[in-house]
Amino acid sequence: MIAAPGDSIVVTLADEAETILFGEDLVLALKAGDCLALSGDLGAGKSTLARAFLRAMADQNDLEVPSPTFTLVQIYDLRIPVAHFDLYRLADPSELDELGFDEALSSGICLVEWPEMGGDLLPLDRITLTLEHETVGRRATITAPEAALARIRRVIAIREFLRTHGHADGRRRFLTGDASMRAYETVLTESAEKVILMDWPKRPEGPPVLDGKPYPKVAHIAEDAYPFVAISDYLRGIGLCAPEVLAVDYDQGILLIENLGQDGVLNGDGQPIGERYRESVVALAYLHGHEIRQDLPVDGSQTHHIPDFDPVAMKMEARLLLDWYLPWKRGGQPGEDEREDYLSIWDGLIAELGSAEKNLLLRDFHSPNIIWRSQASGVHQVGLIDFQDAMIGPTAYDLASLVQDARVDIPKVLADQMMIDYLTLRRALGGFDEAGFLKSWAIMAAQRNCKLAGLWVRLRERDGKPQYMKHMPRTLRHLSTALAHEALAPLRDWCHRAGIELPES
């Protein structure tokens, strides 16, 4: 039973098993810079909860977690570093400095048992969790700043979702996050089956970027789970491999989906596995061999209309180079004439796509979103995920995103072979305009890489995610390759005038 009165949360934990489960769930709520202060009498369950938290963060159920009663602090180098403090024997609060508390908090999470001994030196914005014995079990009362409470309420809501759908005791572990609002967990069910939980909270409305609309609405970014469910059903229905949706709460943005596996198209060193990339091309050609369906049923009661990759969306994405990359590169905004020239060039290039072959484009068909299923055969070896933003647009777009993988270097020999494979498969189906497709490929590759160049900077500058900047050199190489096509000469010349240094393709 859970109550959330105002600025606190109260959770009733029936027994030690529920205390352990709650400690594990808190891993999904805390982030670097959080201080979790665990209060309560001897035997109230502080160490039990801390031990469960650390083992879940390490994803090791048998992790040795010694009590820091005598050492005062134990450091764990985990996905997020954790410093476990026990201040029961602290002689004076000033000793916290000697224990490296501030340093630990700057880069990770601090778990603090007996926080009362730290006096006023613990951060004011800490998360305080007080455990108290009840007639049966324990009561946990949590006070914290609203932002931290919101994260904790979210993991509690997800636990309730699991309970509703028959997985009350499912063991949750962090899987991955992405550049959006979504995060993913694995859930080990009571039957020892692993399923995937997609945590997709509603995105706050962003500032208007065009005609009073925020970026997601202009660029057709999915804002709820309906598109994911509809497109998953469609892909499975035509014989491709996409995860089955096992349960969904559309209002809260929580989905439980089939686990297609953990293997991808890269080897242990992060290098592309040629066979797997080539089979991904086969799956893509298979998709493009099917007739377009733009209106898809969802749960038998609604219809998802797949949006068009329209000129407004294409141009808005390409504009990221102007809005983010160029100001970062130069330290100042582009001039108005320069901006108008760039956008005018894109008007012309987008018009060239009017007669391009169109079908479902998955939008981010590259290594992070492909699962390799060695136990399957044919196109079922290629598991497709992360397709909720799919649109109807030039088929060349997805081939460009695969051959020019944004996250990994594809050797030229492999990239050339992938192009040959796709063209050969499409020729065999008949009615294929190869020259027109190659022109579309170059335009879509240029559009995608202009978008990515701006996106990497936006993730760094606006969202505090500098790690994506490592992909910038590759993105510029891919842009250079696309600009080699004669149809892209105006954009190539503009980049030269703008001082954008592109490597030789």
C-alpha positions in Angstrom: 0.0 0.0 0.0 1.3 3.4 -1.0 0.4 6.9 0.0 2.0 10.1 -1.3 1.0 13.0 1.0 2.3 16.3 -0.4 6.0 16.6 -0.2 6.6 13.0 1.0 6.0 9.4 0.0 4.9 6.6 2.4 5.4 3.0 1.4 4.3 0.0 3.5 6.8 -2.9 3.2 5.2 -6.1 4.3 8.4 -8.1 4.9 12.1 -8.3 4.2 11.4 -9.4 0.6 9.4 -6.2 -0.1 12.2 -4.2 1.5 14.8 -5.8 -0.8 12.5 -5.2 -3.8 12.0 -1.6 -2.9 15.8 -1.1 -2.5 16.3 -2.6 -5.9 13.7 -0.3 -7.5 15.3 2.8 -6.0 18.3 2.1 -8.3 16.0 3.1 -11.2 15.1 6.4 -9.5 18.5 7.7 -8.3 21.2 9.5 -10.4 24.7 10.8 -9.9 24.7 13.6 -7.3 21.9 12.1 -5.2 22.4 11.6 -1.4 20.1 8.9 0.0 20.0 9.2 3.8 18.7 6.1 5.5 17.3 6.7 9.0 15.8 4.3 11.5 16.5 2.4 14.7 18.7 -0.6 14.9 17.2 -3.5 13.0 14.8 -1.3 11.0 16.2 -2.5 7.7 18.6 0.2 6.6 21.4 -2.2 5.8 19.0 -4.6 4.1 17.8 -1.9 1.8 21.3 -0.5 1.2 22.6 -4.0 0.4 19.8 -4.6 -2.1 20.4 -1.2 -3.7 24.1 -2.0 -4.3 23.5 -5.5 -5.6 20.9 -4.2 -8.1 23.2 -1.4 -9.2 26.0 -3.9 -9.8 23.5 -6.4 -11.2 25.1 -9.1 -9.0 22.8 -10.8 -6.6 25.8 -12.3 -4.7 27.9 -9.1 -4.5 29.7 -9.0 -1.2 28.5 -5.9 0.6 30.4 -5.6 3.9 29.1 -3.2 6.5 31.1 0.0 6.6 30.5 0.3 10.4 34.2 0.4 11.2 35.7 1.7 7.9 32.9 4.4 7.8 32.8 4.2 4.0 32.9 1.6 1.2 33.3 2.7 -2.4 31.8 0.7 -5.3 32.8 1.5 -8.9 29.6 0.6 -10.7 27.5 1.9 -13.6 26.9 4.9 -11.4 29.6 5.0 -8.7 28.2 4.5 -5.2 29.8 5.4 -1.8 28.2 3.6 1.1 28.7 5.5 4.4 27.9 4.3 7.9 28.2 7.3 10.3 27.3 5.5 13.5 30.9 5.7 14.8 31.6 9.2 13.3 33.3 11.2 16.1 32.6 14.6 14.6 30.6 15.8 11.5 33.8 17.5 10.2 35.3 14.1 9.5 33.0 13.8 6.5 35.5 15.9 4.6 38.3 13.4 5.4 36.1 10.6 4.2 35.8 12.2 0.7 32.0 12.8 0.9 31.9 15.8 -1.4 34.1 14.1 -4.0 32.0 11.0 -3.9 28.8 13.0 -4.3 30.1 15.0 -7.3 30.5 11.9 -9.4 28.1 9.4 -8.0 25.5 8.4 -5.4 26.0 8.5 -1.6 24.1 6.0 0.6 24.3 7.2 4.2 23.3 5.1 7.2 22.9 7.0 10.4 22.8 10.4 8.7 21.9 12.1 12.0 25.6 11.9 12.9 26.5 14.0 9.9 24.8 17.0 11.3 24.3 20.0 9.0 27.1 18.9 6.7 24.9 16.6 4.6 23.4 18.3 1.6 20.1 20.1 2.2 18.6 18.6 -1.0 19.2 15.0 0.2 16.6 12.2 -0.1 15.7 11.1 3.4 14.2 7.6 3.8 13.1 6.8 7.3 12.3 3.1 8.2 10.0 2.3 11.1 8.7 -1.0 12.4 5.0 -1.6 12.2 2.9 -4.4 13.6 3.6 -6.3 10.4 6.6 -5.2 8.3 8.0 -1.7 8.0 6.9 1.7 6.9 9.2 3.8 4.7 8.7 7.6 4.7 10.6 9.5 2.0 11.1 13.3 2.0 13.0 15.0 -0.8 12.9 17.9 -3.2 10.0 17.5 -5.7 12.2 16.5 -8.7 13.6 13.6 -6.7 10.2 12.6 -5.4 8.9 12.6 -8.9 11.5 10.1 -9.9 10.7 7.9 -7.0 6.9 8.1 -7.7 7.7 6.9 -11.2 9.5 3.8 -10.1 6.6 3.1 -7.7 4.1 3.5 -10.5 6.1 1.0 -12.6 6.1 -1.5 -9.7 2.3 -1.1 -9.5 2.1 -1.6 -13.3 4.1 -4.9 -12.9 1.9 -6.0 -10.1 -1.3 -5.3 -12.1 0.1 -7.5 -14.9 1.1 -10.4 -12.9 4.7 -9.6 -12.1 4.5 -8.3 -8.6 7.9 -9.8 -7.7 9.7 -9.1 -11.0 13.3 -8.1 -10.5 14.0 -4.9 -12.3 17.5 -4.0 -13.7 18.6 -0.9 -15.8 19.2 -1.8 -19.4 19.8 1.4 -21.3 18.7 4.9 -21.9 18.6 6.8 -25.2 18.8 10.4 -26.5 15.1 10.8 -25.9 12.9 10.6 -22.7 12.8 6.8 -22.8 14.6 4.4 -20.7 14.6 0.6 -20.7 14.8 -2.1 -18.1 15.0 -5.8 -18.0 12.5 -7.5 -15.8 13.2 -11.0 -14.5 9.8 -12.6 -14.0 8.9 -15.2 -11.4 9.3 -17.9 -14.1 12.9 -16.8 -14.8 11.9 -15.2 -18.1 13.4 -11.9 -19.1 11.2 -9.2 -20.6 11.8 -5.6 -21.5 10.1 -2.7 -19.8 10.0 0.6 -21.7 9.7 3.6 -19.4 8.3 6.4 -21.6 7.1 9.3 -19.5 5.3 12.2 -21.2 7.6 14.8 -22.6 7.2 18.3 -21.3 6.0 20.7 -24.0 9.0 22.4 -25.6 9.3 25.9 -26.9 7.7 26.6 -30.3 10.0 26.3 -33.3 7.6 26.7 -36.2 4.1 28.0 -36.6 3.7 27.9 -32.8 4.5 24.1 -32.7 7.3 22.5 -30.6 10.0 20.4 -32.4 8.4 17.0 -31.8 5.2 18.0 -33.5 6.9 19.5 -36.5 9.3 16.6 -36.9 6.6 13.9 -36.1 8.3 12.5 -33.0 6.0 10.0 -31.3 4.7 11.4 -28.0 2.9 8.3 -26.7 3.0 4.5 -27.1 0.2 4.1 -29.7 2.6 4.3 -32.7 5.0 1.7 -31.2 2.2 -0.8 -30.6 0.7 -0.3 -34.1 3.9 -0.5 -36.0 5.1 -3.5 -34.0 1.9 -5.4 -34.9 2.3 -4.4 -38.6 5.9 -5.5 -38.8 5.1 -8.8 -37.2 2.1 -9.2 -39.4 4.2 -9.0 -42.6 6.7 -11.5 -41.4 9.4 -9.4 -39.9 10.7 -9.7 -36.3 9.6 -7.0 -33.9 8.9 -7.3 -30.2 5.4 -8.4 -29.1 3.8 -5.9 -26.8 2.8 -7.9 -23.7 1.2 -5.1 -21.6 0.8 -1.3 -22.0 -0.4 1.7 -20.0 -0.9 4.4 -22.6 -1.6 7.1 -20.1 1.5 6.6 -18.0 3.7 5.5 -20.9 4.8 2.1 -19.5 5.2 -0.9 -21.8 6.2 -4.5 -21.2 7.5 -6.0 -24.4 9.1 -9.2 -25.6 12.8 -9.6 -25.1 14.4 -10.3 -28.5 17.8 -10.9 -27.1 21.0 -8.9 -26.3 23.2 -9.6 -29.3 23.5 -6.9 -31.9 25.3 -6.4 -35.2 28.7 -5.4 -33.6 31.4 -7.7 -32.1 32.9 -7.4 -28.7 35.2 -4.7 -29.9 32.4 -2.6 -31.2 33.2 -3.4 -34.9 30.5 -4.3 -37.5 29.9 -7.9 -38.2 29.5 -8.0 -42.0 27.1 -10.9 -42.2 24.7 -9.3 -39.8 24.7 -5.9 -41.5 24.1 -7.6 -44.9 21.2 -9.6 -43.4 19.8 -6.3 -42.1 19.8 -5.0 -45.7 17.8 -8.1 -46.7 15.2 -7.4 -44.0 15.0 -3.8 -45.2 14.5 -4.8 -48.9 11.8 -7.3 -47.7 10.0 -4.4 -45.9 10.2 -2.2 -49.0 8.8 -5.0 -51.1 5.4 -4.6 -49.3 2.6 -2.3 -50.2 2.4 0.9 -48.2 -0.1 0.8 -45.3 -0.5 4.2 -43.7 -3.4 3.6 -41.3 -2.8 0.8 -38.8 -5.2 -0.5 -36.1 -4.2 -0.2 -32.4 -5.7 -2.6 -29.9 -8.8 -3.0 -32.0 -10.2 0.3 -31.0 -8.0 3.1 -32.5 -6.1 3.8 -35.7 -2.6 5.1 -36.0 -2.1 7.2 -39.1 1.6 7.1 -39.9 2.7 10.6 -40.6 4.4 11.6 -43.9 8.0 12.6 -43.9 6.8 15.9 -45.4 8.9 18.8 -46.6 8.3 20.8 -43.4 9.7 17.9 -41.3 12.7 17.3 -43.6 13.6 21.0 -43.7 13.1 21.4 -39.9 15.6 18.5 -39.3 18.1 19.8 -41.8 17.9 23.2 -40.1 19.6 21.8 -37.0 22.9 22.3 -38.8 22.1 26.0 -39.0 20.6 26.3 -35.5 23.2 24.3 -33.5 26.2 23.1 -35.5 27.2 26.3 -37.2 26.9 28.5 -34.1 28.9 26.0 -32.1 31.6 25.7 -34.8 31.9 29.5 -35.3 30.9 30.9 -32.0 28.2 33.0 -33.6 24.9 32.7 -35.6 24.9 32.4 -39.4 24.0 35.5 -41.4 20.4 36.0 -42.7 21.5 35.7 -46.3 23.5 32.6 -45.5 20.5 31.0 -43.7 18.1 31.8 -46.6 20.5 30.3 -49.1 20.8 27.1 -47.1 17.0 26.7 -46.7 16.4 27.5 -50.4 18.8 24.8 -51.4 16.9 22.3 -49.2 13.6 23.5 -50.8 15.1 22.4 -54.1 16.5 19.1 -52.9 13.2 18.2 -51.2 11.3 19.0 -54.4 13.6 16.5 -56.2 12.2 13.8 -53.9 8.6 14.3 -55.2 8.8 11.3 -57.4 10.9 9.2 -55.1 9.8 5.7 -54.1 8.1 5.8 -50.7 7.3 3.3 -48.0 7.5 2.8 -44.3 10.8 4.2 -43.0 11.8 3.2 -39.5 13.8 6.4 -39.1 16.8 5.1 -37.0 17.6 1.8 -38.7 21.2 1.4 -37.4 23.3 -0.6 -34.9 21.7 0.4 -31.6 18.2 -0.6 -32.9 19.0 -4.0 -34.5 19.0 -7.2 -32.5 20.7 -10.3 -33.9 18.8 -13.5 -33.4 21.2 -16.4 -34.3 18.7 -19.1 -33.4 16.2 -17.8 -36.0 16.4 -18.0 -39.8 15.8 -15.7 -42.8 14.6 -12.2 -42.1 13.7 -13.3 -38.5 17.4 -13.2 -37.6 17.0 -9.4 -37.7 15.1 -8.0 -34.7 13.7 -4.5 -35.1 13.3 -2.1 -32.2 12.9 1.6 -31.6 10.6 2.3 -34.5 7.9 4.5 -32.8 8.9 7.5 -34.9 8.4 5.7 -38.2 7.0 7.7 -41.1 6.1 7.3 -44.7 8.9 8.6 -46.8 11.6 7.8 -49.3 12.8 4.2 -48.9 16.4 5.4 -49.4 16.4 7.0 -46.0 16.6 3.8 -44.0 19.3 2.4 -46.3 21.3 5.5 -45.8 21.0 5.3 -42.0 22.2 1.7 -42.1 25.0 2.0 -44.6 26.1 5.3 -42.9 25.7 4.0 -39.3 25.7 7.1 -37.1 27.4 5.2 -34.2 30.1 3.0 -35.8 32.5 3.1 -38.7 31.5 0.8 -41.5 34.5 -0.2 -43.8 34.0 1.0 -47.3 34.1 -2.5 -48.7 31.2 -3.5 -46.5 29.3 -0.4 -47.2 29.7 -0.9 -50.9 28.6 -4.5 -50.6 25.5 -3.5 -48.7 24.5 -1.1 -51.4 25.0 -3.8 -54.0 23.0 -6.3 -52.0 20.0 -3.9 -51.7 20.0 -2.9 -55.3 20.3 -6.5 -56.4 17.3 -7.5 -54.3 15.2 -4.6 -55.4 16.0 -5.2 -59.1 14.8 -8.8 -58.7 11.3 -7.5 -57.6 11.0 -5.5 -60.8 9.8 -1.9 -61.4 12.8 -0.4 -59.6 14.1 3.0 -60.7 17.7 2.5 -59.6 19.1 5.9 -60.8 16.2 7.7 -59.0 16.8 5.7 -55.9 20.5 6.5 -55.8 19.7 10.2 -56.1 17.2 9.9 -53.3 19.8 8.0 -51.2 22.3 10.9 -51.6 19.7 13.5 -50.7 18.4 11.6 -47.7 21.9 10.8 -46.5 22.8 14.5 -46.7 19.5 15.5 -44.9 20.1 12.9 -42.1 23.7 14.0 -41.5 22.9 17.7 -41.5 20.4 16.8 -38.8 22.8 14.7 -36.8 25.6 17.3 -36.9 23.2 19.7 -35.2 21.7 17.1 -33.0 25.0 16.1 -31.4 25.6 19.7 -30.5 22.1 20.2 -29.2 22.5 17.1 -27.0 25.7 18.6 -25.6 24.7 22.2 -25.2 21.0 21.9 -24.2 20.7 18.4 -22.7 24.0 18.0 -21.0 25.0 14.9 -22.9 28.5 15.6 -24.4 29.2 12.0 -25.1 27.4 12.1 -28.4 30.0 14.6 -29.8 32.3 11.6 -30.4 30.1 10.8 -33.4 30.7 14.2 -35.1 33.8 13.3 -37.2 31.9 10.3 -38.6 28.8 12.4 -39.4 30.9 14.9 -41.4 32.5 12.0 -43.3 29.1 10.6 -44.2 27.9 14.1 -45.2 30.9 14.4 -47.5 30.1 11.1 -49.1 26.5 12.2 -49.8 27.6 15.5 -51.3 29.6 13.7 -53.9 26.4 13.1 -55.9 25.9 15.6 -58.7 22.4 16.5 -57.3 24.0 17.8 -54.1 26.4 20.2 -55.8 24.5 23.3 -54.5 24.7 22.1 -50.9 28.3 21.1 -51.3 29.2 24.6 -52.6 27.2 26.2 -49.7 29.2 24.1 -47.1 32.4 25.3 -48.7 31.3 28.9 -48.5 30.2 28.4 -44.9 33.6 27.2 -43.9 32.4 23.7 -43.0 35.4 21.5 -43.4 34.4 18.1 -44.8 36.9 15.3 -45.1 37.3 13.6 -48.5 34.7 11.0 -49.1 
